[in-house]
Amino acid sequence: MSKNCQITGRRTMTGNNVSHSKRRTKRKFEPNVFTKKFYWVEEDMWIQLTLSARGLRTINKLGLDRALKEAEKKGILDFKDIVVLAM
């Protein structure tokens, strides 16, 4: 599973661990991503998305269809990357 949110585009960032003596070593900041299933009413199917917590809030605010269309318009989401579930 890639560590990218399909709605907001959040992904892994790099930075430094800084010790008490100010010694710096590289580290990764992983986003809080998880997989979630949604029923897409407009297309009459179940889909599975990899979302961050902020992406879930975006879907709750805008609705699934509008959030997917805006993510595609921004170039974050490609509809071929959506997992379609047969249920």
A tleap script that builds the chain and sets N, CA, C and O, in Angstrom:
source leaprc.protein.ff14SB
mol = sequence {
  NMET SER LYS ASN CYS GLN ILE THR GLY ARG
  ARG THR MET THR GLY ASN ASN VAL SER HIE
  SER LYS ARG ARG THR LYS ARG LYS PHE GLU
  PRO ASN VAL PHE THR LYS LYS PHE TYR TRP
  VAL GLU GLU ASP MET TRP ILE GLN LEU THR
  LEU SER ALA ARG GLY LEU ARG THR ILE ASN
  LYS LEU GLY LEU ASP ARG ALA LEU LYS GLU
  ALA GLU LYS LYS GLY ILE LEU ASP PHE LYS
  ASP ILE VAL VAL LEU ALA CMET
}
set mol.1.N position { 0.842 -1.176 0.000 }
set mol.1.CA position { 0.000 0.000 0.000 }
set mol.1.C position { 0.886 1.239 0.000 }
set mol.1.O position { 1.756 1.387 0.858 }
set mol.2.N position { 0.664 2.126 -0.964 }
set mol.2.CA position { 1.457 3.346 -0.990 }
set mol.2.C position { 0.954 4.301 0.083 }
set mol.2.O position { -0.215 4.260 0.466 }
set mol.3.N position { 1.825 5.139 0.552 }
set mol.3.CA position { 1.487 6.066 1.630 }
set mol.3.C position { 1.057 7.410 1.060 }
set mol.3.O position { 1.563 8.457 1.462 }
set mol.4.N position { 0.110 7.369 0.110 }
set mol.4.CA position { -0.427 8.581 -0.494 }
set mol.4.C position { -1.928 8.605 -0.302 }
set mol.4.O position { -2.601 7.584 -0.439 }
set mol.5.N position { -2.449 9.783 0.019 }
set mol.5.CA position { -3.898 9.952 0.108 }
set mol.5.C position { -4.419 10.236 -1.296 }
set mol.5.O position { -3.877 11.091 -1.996 }
set mol.6.N position { -5.463 9.529 -1.714 }
set mol.6.CA position { -6.000 9.694 -3.063 }
set mol.6.C position { -6.894 10.920 -3.192 }
set mol.6.O position { -7.249 11.297 -4.309 }
set mol.7.N position { -7.266 11.549 -2.091 }
set mol.7.CA position { -8.122 12.732 -2.135 }
set mol.7.C position { -7.308 14.012 -1.954 }
set mol.7.O position { -7.466 14.954 -2.731 }
set mol.8.N position { -6.445 14.060 -0.947 }
set mol.8.CA position { -5.700 15.290 -0.657 }
set mol.8.C position { -4.301 15.291 -1.251 }
set mol.8.O position { -3.704 16.359 -1.393 }
set mol.9.N position { -3.763 14.139 -1.602 }
set mol.9.CA position { -2.425 14.073 -2.171 }
set mol.9.C position { -1.307 14.060 -1.146 }
set mol.9.O position { -0.136 14.155 -1.514 }
set mol.10.N position { -1.641 13.944 0.128 }
set mol.10.CA position { -0.602 13.890 1.156 }
set mol.10.C position { 0.258 12.657 0.961 }
set mol.10.O position { -0.243 11.578 0.644 }
set mol.11.N position { 1.579 12.828 1.157 }
set mol.11.CA position { 2.493 11.704 1.014 }
set mol.11.C position { 3.630 11.828 2.015 }
set mol.11.O position { 3.704 12.794 2.774 }
set mol.12.N position { 4.510 10.844 2.008 }
set mol.12.CA position { 5.609 10.804 2.951 }
set mol.12.C position { 6.535 12.003 2.758 }
set mol.12.O position { 6.904 12.346 1.635 }
set mol.13.N position { 6.905 12.638 3.883 }
set mol.13.CA position { 7.858 13.743 3.855 }
set mol.13.C position { 9.130 13.305 4.560 }
set mol.13.O position { 9.105 12.380 5.372 }
set mol.14.N position { 10.235 13.958 4.259 }
set mol.14.CA position { 11.480 13.650 4.940 }
set mol.14.C position { 11.876 14.826 5.813 }
set mol.14.O position { 11.499 15.969 5.556 }
set mol.15.N position { 12.640 14.525 6.844 }
set mol.15.CA position { 13.097 15.552 7.764 }
set mol.15.C position { 14.260 15.029 8.572 }
set mol.15.O position { 14.945 14.094 8.158 }
set mol.16.N position { 14.482 15.622 9.709 }
set mol.16.CA position { 15.597 15.243 10.566 }
set mol.16.C position { 15.125 14.897 11.965 }
set mol.16.O position { 14.227 15.542 12.506 }
set mol.17.N position { 15.738 13.871 12.550 }
set mol.17.CA position { 15.673 13.667 13.987 }
set mol.17.C position { 16.749 14.556 14.581 }
set mol.17.O position { 17.891 14.522 14.125 }
set mol.18.N position { 16.420 15.337 15.570 }
set mol.18.CA position { 17.403 16.221 16.185 }
set mol.18.C position { 17.554 15.798 17.639 }
set mol.18.O position { 16.605 15.867 18.420 }
set mol.19.N position { 18.760 15.360 17.991 }
set mol.19.CA position { 19.009 14.915 19.359 }
set mol.19.C position { 19.278 16.118 20.265 }
set mol.19.O position { 19.323 17.260 19.807 }
set mol.20.N position { 19.452 15.843 21.540 }
set mol.20.CA position { 19.724 16.900 22.511 }
set mol.20.C position { 21.021 17.634 22.176 }
set mol.20.O position { 21.153 18.830 22.434 }
set mol.21.N position { 21.974 16.906 21.599 }
set mol.21.CA position { 23.250 17.524 21.227 }
set mol.21.C position { 23.195 18.158 19.835 }
set mol.21.O position { 24.228 18.544 19.287 }
set mol.22.N position { 21.996 18.266 19.265 }
set mol.22.CA position { 21.743 18.862 17.946 }
set mol.22.C position { 22.299 18.044 16.791 }
set mol.22.O position { 22.475 18.571 15.692 }
set mol.23.N position { 22.576 16.780 17.017 }
set mol.23.CA position { 23.022 15.898 15.941 }
set mol.23.C position { 21.799 15.522 15.101 }
set mol.23.O position { 20.759 15.153 15.647 }
set mol.24.N position { 21.923 15.616 13.780 }
set mol.24.CA position { 20.779 15.392 12.903 }
set mol.24.C position { 20.948 14.104 12.098 }
set mol.24.O position { 22.003 13.848 11.518 }
set mol.25.N position { 19.886 13.303 12.078 }
set mol.25.CA position { 19.832 12.103 11.249 }
set mol.25.C position { 18.509 12.133 10.488 }
set mol.25.O position { 17.510 12.660 10.978 }
set mol.26.N position { 18.515 11.566 9.294 }
set mol.26.CA position { 17.320 11.586 8.453 }
set mol.26.C position { 16.223 10.700 9.017 }
set mol.26.O position { 16.491 9.673 9.640 }
set mol.27.N position { 14.983 11.114 8.787 }
set mol.27.CA position { 13.814 10.325 9.171 }
set mol.27.C position { 12.678 10.607 8.196 }
set mol.27.O position { 12.758 11.518 7.372 }
set mol.28.N position { 11.618 9.808 8.305 }
set mol.28.CA position { 10.439 9.984 7.456 }
set mol.28.C position { 9.246 10.360 8.316 }
set mol.28.O position { 9.089 9.873 9.436 }
set mol.29.N position { 8.412 11.230 7.780 }
set mol.29.CA position { 7.138 11.571 8.395 }
set mol.29.C position { 6.051 10.924 7.549 }
set mol.29.O position { 5.761 11.385 6.445 }
set mol.30.N position { 5.450 9.857 8.062 }
set mol.30.CA position { 4.413 9.128 7.328 }
set mol.30.C position { 3.046 9.763 7.592 }
set mol.30.O position { 2.739 10.087 8.739 }
set mol.31.N position { 2.220 9.949 6.561 }
set mol.31.CA position { 0.867 10.455 6.792 }
set mol.31.C position { -0.012 9.360 7.381 }
set mol.31.O position { 0.277 8.171 7.245 }
set mol.32.N position { -1.081 9.776 8.034 }
set mol.32.CA position { -2.024 8.848 8.648 }
set mol.32.C position { -2.988 8.352 7.574 }
set mol.32.O position { -4.087 8.887 7.427 }
set mol.33.N position { -2.572 7.317 6.814 }
set mol.33.CA position { -3.414 6.807 5.738 }
set mol.33.C position { -3.961 5.426 6.084 }
set mol.33.O position { -3.330 4.651 6.802 }
set mol.34.N position { -5.138 5.141 5.561 }
set mol.34.CA position { -5.802 3.868 5.766 }
set mol.34.C position { -6.711 3.615 4.574 }
set mol.34.O position { -7.002 4.534 3.808 }
set mol.35.N position { -7.158 2.381 4.413 }
set mol.35.CA position { -8.076 2.065 3.324 }
set mol.35.C position { -9.500 2.072 3.858 }
set mol.35.O position { -9.761 1.629 4.976 }
set mol.36.N position { -10.407 2.577 3.051 }
set mol.36.CA position { -11.802 2.666 3.449 }
set mol.36.C position { -12.685 2.375 2.247 }
set mol.36.O position { -12.382 2.787 1.128 }
set mol.37.N position { -13.782 1.659 2.487 }
set mol.37.CA position { -14.738 1.350 1.433 }
set mol.37.C position { -15.871 2.371 1.451 }
set mol.37.O position { -16.342 2.774 2.515 }
set mol.38.N position { -16.301 2.784 0.261 }
set mol.38.CA position { -17.406 3.713 0.105 }
set mol.38.C position { -18.366 3.181 -0.941 }
set mol.38.O position { -17.960 2.501 -1.884 }
set mol.39.N position { -19.644 3.493 -0.768 }
set mol.39.CA position { -20.631 3.200 -1.796 }
set mol.39.C position { -20.812 4.468 -2.619 }
set mol.39.O position { -21.270 5.488 -2.104 }
set mol.40.N position { -20.454 4.404 -3.893 }
set mol.40.CA position { -20.546 5.538 -4.804 }
set mol.40.C position { -21.915 5.484 -5.478 }
set mol.40.O position { -22.125 4.705 -6.408 }
set mol.41.N position { -22.837 6.311 -5.007 }
set mol.41.CA position { -24.233 6.259 -5.432 }
set mol.41.C position { -24.378 6.599 -6.914 }
set mol.41.O position { -25.142 5.945 -7.624 }
set mol.42.N position { -23.661 7.604 -7.385 }
set mol.42.CA position { -23.795 8.048 -8.773 }
set mol.42.C position { -23.400 6.964 -9.771 }
set mol.42.O position { -23.973 6.884 -10.858 }
set mol.43.N position { -22.426 6.129 -9.410 }
set mol.43.CA position { -21.971 5.051 -10.287 }
set mol.43.C position { -22.541 3.690 -9.880 }
set mol.43.O position { -22.321 2.700 -10.576 }
set mol.44.N position { -23.265 3.630 -8.770 }
set mol.44.CA position { -23.911 2.417 -8.266 }
set mol.44.C position { -22.901 1.279 -8.062 }
set mol.44.O position { -23.090 0.170 -8.563 }
set mol.45.N position { -21.815 1.575 -7.310 }
set mol.45.CA position { -20.809 0.552 -7.039 }
set mol.45.C position { -20.045 0.880 -5.758 }
set mol.45.O position { -20.046 2.018 -5.287 }
set mol.46.N position { -19.396 -0.139 -5.210 }
set mol.46.CA position { -18.527 0.020 -4.051 }
set mol.46.C position { -17.106 0.260 -4.541 }
set mol.46.O position { -16.642 -0.396 -5.474 }
set mol.47.N position { -16.415 1.213 -3.902 }
set mol.47.CA position { -15.021 1.492 -4.232 }
set mol.47.C position { -14.194 1.495 -2.952 }
set mol.47.O position { -14.723 1.670 -1.854 }
set mol.48.N position { -12.909 1.302 -3.111 }
set mol.48.CA position { -11.987 1.324 -1.979 }
set mol.48.C position { -10.937 2.394 -2.238 }
set mol.48.O position { -10.301 2.401 -3.292 }
set mol.49.N position { -10.753 3.301 -1.276 }
set mol.49.CA position { -9.808 4.396 -1.409 }
set mol.49.C position { -8.775 4.342 -0.298 }
set mol.49.O position { -9.060 3.856 0.797 }
set mol.50.N position { -7.578 4.840 -0.573 }
set mol.50.CA position { -6.557 5.042 0.439 }
set mol.50.C position { -6.638 6.505 0.845 }
set mol.50.O position { -6.369 7.395 0.038 }
set mol.51.N position { -7.010 6.754 2.105 }
set mol.51.CA position { -7.304 8.107 2.568 }
set mol.51.C position { -6.465 8.477 3.775 }
set mol.51.O position { -6.044 7.619 4.549 }
set mol.52.N position { -6.231 9.778 3.919 }
set mol.52.CA position { -5.720 10.306 5.175 }
set mol.52.C position { -6.927 10.743 6.000 }
set mol.52.O position { -8.054 10.766 5.504 }
set mol.53.N position { -6.685 11.085 7.246 }
set mol.53.CA position { -7.776 11.548 8.098 }
set mol.53.C position { -8.377 12.835 7.534 }
set mol.53.O position { -9.588 13.042 7.604 }
set mol.54.N position { -7.541 13.681 6.984 }
set mol.54.CA position { -8.040 14.911 6.375 }
set mol.54.C position { -8.861 14.628 5.123 }
set mol.54.O position { -9.839 15.327 4.857 }
set mol.55.N position { -8.479 13.616 4.353 }
set mol.55.CA position { -9.242 13.229 3.171 }
set mol.55.C position { -10.629 12.726 3.529 }
set mol.55.O position { -11.592 12.977 2.805 }
set mol.56.N position { -10.732 12.017 4.644 }
set mol.56.CA position { -12.033 11.536 5.112 }
set mol.56.C position { -12.926 12.708 5.499 }
set mol.56.O position { -14.124 12.700 5.216 }
set mol.57.N position { -12.352 13.702 6.136 }
set mol.57.CA position { -13.123 14.894 6.498 }
set mol.57.C position { -13.566 15.652 5.252 }
set mol.57.O position { -14.659 16.219 5.226 }
set mol.58.N position { -12.730 15.665 4.227 }
set mol.58.CA position { -13.088 16.317 2.969 }
set mol.58.C position { -14.279 15.625 2.320 }
set mol.58.O position { -15.188 16.284 1.815 }
set mol.59.N position { -14.273 14.286 2.333 }
set mol.59.CA position { -15.401 13.537 1.772 }
set mol.59.C position { -16.670 13.783 2.576 }
set mol.59.O position { -17.750 13.913 2.001 }
set mol.60.N position { -16.554 13.848 3.895 }
set mol.60.CA position { -17.726 14.131 4.730 }
set mol.60.C position { -18.296 15.518 4.444 }
set mol.60.O position { -19.509 15.719 4.495 }
set mol.61.N position { -17.421 16.469 4.145 }
set mol.61.CA position { -17.860 17.840 3.908 }
set mol.61.C position { -18.451 18.030 2.515 }
set mol.61.O position { -19.524 18.615 2.371 }
set mol.62.N position { -17.757 17.540 1.493 }
set mol.62.CA position { -18.165 17.796 0.108 }
set mol.62.C position { -19.053 16.716 -0.490 }
set mol.62.O position { -19.848 16.986 -1.390 }
set mol.63.N position { -18.919 15.506 0.006 }
set mol.63.CA position { -19.579 14.371 -0.617 }
set mol.63.C position { -18.581 13.612 -1.470 }
set mol.63.O position { -17.613 14.189 -1.964 }
set mol.64.N position { -18.813 12.324 -1.642 }
set mol.64.CA position { -17.854 11.468 -2.335 }
set mol.64.C position { -17.668 11.872 -3.794 }
set mol.64.O position { -16.533 11.985 -4.257 }
set mol.65.N position { -18.744 12.089 -4.517 }
set mol.65.CA position { -18.646 12.381 -5.944 }
set mol.65.C position { -17.882 13.678 -6.198 }
set mol.65.O position { -17.000 13.718 -7.057 }
set mol.66.N position { -18.208 14.718 -5.473 }
set mol.66.CA position { -17.540 16.009 -5.664 }
set mol.66.C position { -16.071 15.945 -5.246 }
set mol.66.O position { -15.215 16.540 -5.901 }
set mol.67.N position { -15.772 15.225 -4.156 }
set mol.67.CA position { -14.384 15.107 -3.706 }
set mol.67.C position { -13.542 14.358 -4.735 }
set mol.67.O position { -12.398 14.733 -4.991 }
set mol.68.N position { -14.099 13.305 -5.326 }
set mol.68.CA position { -13.369 12.561 -6.353 }
set mol.68.C position { -13.130 13.413 -7.596 }
set mol.68.O position { -12.043 13.379 -8.174 }
set mol.69.N position { -14.138 14.174 -8.008 }
set mol.69.CA position { -13.991 15.020 -9.199 }
set mol.69.C position { -12.975 16.135 -8.967 }
set mol.69.O position { -12.201 16.456 -9.869 }
set mol.70.N position { -12.963 16.731 -7.772 }
set mol.70.CA position { -11.993 17.788 -7.487 }
set mol.70.C position { -10.577 17.227 -7.395 }
set mol.70.O position { -9.628 17.884 -7.822 }
set mol.71.N position { -10.421 16.018 -6.843 }
set mol.71.CA position { -9.095 15.394 -6.775 }
set mol.71.C position { -8.583 15.076 -8.172 }
set mol.71.O position { -7.388 15.202 -8.439 }
set mol.72.N position { -9.482 14.662 -9.069 }
set mol.72.CA position { -9.069 14.389 -10.450 }
set mol.72.C position { -8.701 15.684 -11.172 }
set mol.72.O position { -7.742 15.722 -11.942 }
set mol.73.N position { -9.460 16.730 -10.920 }
set mol.73.CA position { -9.190 18.013 -11.560 }
set mol.73.C position { -7.828 18.577 -11.134 }
set mol.73.O position { -7.130 19.195 -11.938 }
set mol.74.N position { -7.455 18.361 -9.870 }
set mol.74.CA position { -6.159 18.830 -9.369 }
set mol.74.C position { -5.003 17.930 -9.805 }
set mol.74.O position { -3.840 18.288 -9.620 }
set mol.75.N position { -5.310 16.768 -10.379 }
set mol.75.CA position { -4.271 15.858 -10.836 }
set mol.75.C position { -3.787 14.891 -9.769 }
set mol.75.O position { -2.773 14.220 -9.960 }
set mol.76.N position { -4.485 14.807 -8.663 }
set mol.76.CA position { -4.098 13.922 -7.563 }
set mol.76.C position { -4.577 12.498 -7.819 }
set mol.76.O position { -3.856 11.538 -7.544 }
set mol.77.N position { -5.777 12.362 -8.340 }
set mol.77.CA position { -6.423 11.062 -8.494 }
set mol.77.C position { -6.614 10.751 -9.966 }
set mol.77.O position { -6.981 11.618 -10.759 }
set mol.78.N position { -6.357 9.490 -10.319 }
set mol.78.CA position { -6.682 8.994 -11.647 }
set mol.78.C position { -7.723 7.899 -11.441 }
set mol.78.O position { -7.517 7.014 -10.610 }
set mol.79.N position { -8.819 7.935 -12.163 }
set mol.79.CA position { -9.913 7.002 -11.924 }
set mol.79.C position { -9.519 5.552 -12.159 }
set mol.79.O position { -10.195 4.648 -11.667 }
set mol.80.N position { -8.441 5.305 -12.900 }
set mol.80.CA position { -8.001 3.915 -13.076 }
set mol.80.C position { -7.346 3.369 -11.809 }
set mol.80.O position { -7.173 2.157 -11.684 }
set mol.81.N position { -6.977 4.245 -10.861 }
set mol.81.CA position { -6.366 3.812 -9.606 }
set mol.81.C position { -7.396 3.412 -8.548 }
set mol.81.O position { -7.026 2.857 -7.514 }
set mol.82.N position { -8.657 3.680 -8.784 }
set mol.82.CA position { -9.708 3.345 -7.831 }
set mol.82.C position { -9.978 1.842 -7.885 }
set mol.82.O position { -10.162 1.272 -8.960 }
set mol.83.N position { -9.999 1.218 -6.725 }
set mol.83.CA position { -10.298 -0.210 -6.642 }
set mol.83.C position { -11.806 -0.370 -6.572 }
set mol.83.O position { -12.451 0.157 -5.665 }
set mol.84.N position { -12.368 -1.095 -7.528 }
set mol.84.CA position { -13.808 -1.359 -7.566 }
set mol.84.C position { -14.046 -2.710 -6.910 }
set mol.84.O position { -13.428 -3.708 -7.280 }
set mol.85.N position { -14.948 -2.734 -5.934 }
set mol.85.CA position { -15.258 -3.961 -5.195 }
set mol.85.C position { -16.535 -4.570 -5.725 }
set mol.85.O position { -17.520 -3.867 -5.950 }
set mol.86.N position { -16.521 -5.850 -5.922 }
set mol.86.CA position { -17.726 -6.562 -6.365 }
set mol.86.C position { -18.430 -7.140 -5.158 }
set mol.86.O position { -17.968 -8.116 -4.568 }
set mol.87.N position { -19.550 -6.539 -4.790 }
set mol.87.CA position { -20.311 -7.032 -3.626 }
set mol.87.C position { -21.750 -7.176 -3.967 }
set mol.87.O position { -22.548 -7.577 -3.120 }
savepdb mol mol.pdb
quit
